[in-house]
Amino acid sequence: MVTKLACVYTSTGQREFVKQYLGPTMRREHPEVQIMIYDHNRDFVARWAVAILSDPVAVSFVDGVAFHWYS
């Protein structure tokens, strides 16, 4: 049996993960590494950007938004 695992987030889930865990850890241990949010198809990029970048703590850890130009 093969078990597949994936990181599947909602926009608010990714915001909270970046804000509470990923952002603080990466800035402390690997400050040269940039954090890009989203990284999926363009259909929902605006929704995710607003949800994450409107949070003053989360945005302090985000360096950009990654997305694919196809749907």
C-alpha positions as CSV (number, residue, x, y, z in Angstrom):
1,M,0.0,0.0,0.0
2,V,1.3,3.4,-1.0
3,T,0.3,6.4,1.2
4,K,0.6,9.8,-0.4
5,L,1.1,12.8,1.8
6,A,0.7,16.4,0.7
7,C,0.6,19.9,2.1
8,V,-2.9,21.1,1.4
9,Y,-3.7,24.5,2.9
10,T,-6.5,26.9,2.7
11,S,-5.4,30.6,2.4
12,T,-6.0,31.2,6.1
13,G,-4.3,27.9,7.0
14,Q,-1.2,28.9,5.0
15,R,-1.3,32.4,6.6
16,E,-1.3,30.9,10.1
17,F,1.5,28.4,9.3
18,V,3.7,31.1,7.8
19,K,2.9,33.5,10.6
20,Q,3.3,31.1,13.6
21,Y,5.9,28.5,12.4
22,L,7.6,28.8,9.0
23,G,8.3,32.5,9.0
24,P,9.8,32.8,12.5
25,T,11.9,29.6,12.1
26,M,13.2,30.5,8.7
27,R,14.1,34.1,9.6
28,R,15.9,32.8,12.7
29,E,17.7,29.8,11.2
30,H,18.0,30.7,7.5
31,P,17.5,34.5,7.0
32,E,18.8,34.3,3.5
33,V,16.0,32.1,2.3
34,Q,12.9,33.8,0.8
35,I,9.4,32.7,1.5
36,M,6.9,32.7,-1.4
37,I,3.3,32.1,-0.7
38,Y,0.6,30.3,-2.8
39,D,2.5,28.6,-5.7
40,H,-0.4,27.3,-7.6
41,N,-2.6,28.2,-10.6
42,R,-3.6,31.8,-11.2
43,D,-7.3,31.3,-10.6
44,F,-7.2,32.1,-6.9
45,V,-3.9,34.0,-6.5
46,A,-5.7,37.3,-5.6
47,R,-7.8,35.7,-2.9
48,W,-4.7,34.1,-1.3
49,A,-2.7,37.2,-1.6
50,V,-5.3,39.3,0.2
51,A,-5.8,36.7,2.9
52,I,-2.1,36.4,3.7
53,L,-0.6,39.8,2.8
54,S,-3.3,41.7,4.7
55,D,-2.0,40.3,8.0
56,P,0.7,42.5,9.4
57,V,2.6,39.7,11.0
58,A,2.4,37.2,8.1
59,V,3.4,39.8,5.5
60,S,6.6,40.5,7.5
61,F,7.8,37.0,6.6
62,V,6.6,36.9,3.0
63,D,8.9,37.9,0.1
64,G,6.6,37.3,-2.8
65,V,3.7,35.4,-4.3
66,A,4.4,32.4,-6.7
67,F,1.8,31.2,-9.2
68,H,1.4,29.5,-12.5
69,W,-0.2,31.3,-15.4
70,Y,-2.4,28.4,-16.3
71,S,-5.7,27.2,-14.8
